[in-house]
């Protein structure tokens, strides 16, 4: 269950990062509210997962999901550059997340 909660925390990290981009420096109320709410949910779920999972594993997976997810959203919805090196970096992050999961007991 902790892994599922951690995955949800990572998804909320993607939500708050995306909403923060849309908030235009917190000058737009709706996206600013979504940012804060998603941050609270993300941090809360991360904290819950850390009751069971090791700190290094939980934090690494959480930030990795957020980083790769934000990269995908940036390319798909905000027209950010897609290059071989950026994709390679994202693939390497995912590889690191898989290794971290495999290296964690339980």
C-alpha positions, 0 to 999 in steps of 0.5 A: 500500500505504501508504494501505491500511496507514494505513486499518488504523491508523485502524481500530485507533484506533477499536478502542483508543478503544472498548476504552478506554471499555469498560475503565472507566478501565483498571479492567477487565483484558480491555478494558485489554489490548485498548486497549494492543494496539490502540494499539501496532498503530495507532501501528506501522501509522501509523509504517509508512505515514509512511515513504511518506506526508507527516506532515500527510496521514498524521496527519490521515487517521489521526485523522480515521478514528479521530474519525469511527469513534469517533463512529459507535461512540459513537452505535451502541453507547453510546447517545450523542446523535445530532444534526444538528450532530454529524452535520454535523461528522462529514460535514465531517471526512470531507470534509476527509479526502477533500480531504487524500487528493486533495491528496496526490501519489501 
